[in-house]
């Protein structure tokens, strides 16, 4: 669990209040967690998928074959197809 202090706008506060009431949560922090559970996967995967791990291993193997010790961010992005 991470602790943080936030300042949110009035609209955000109202949305969190509605989520809190709708799901019977004890506070807006729980409402924020619920909101992240409901919509977070659109932005960040909850669990790393096996395909991603396999691709990372393959990308590392490609990098090792180049024989380079250092790589620029641009080169790394190109290697990872970003």
Secondary structure, DSSP 8 states (H G I E B T S, - for coil): ---------HHHHHHHHHHHHHTT-SSHHHHHHHHHHHHGGGTS-SS--HHHHHHHHHHHHHHHHHT-S---HHHHHHHTT-
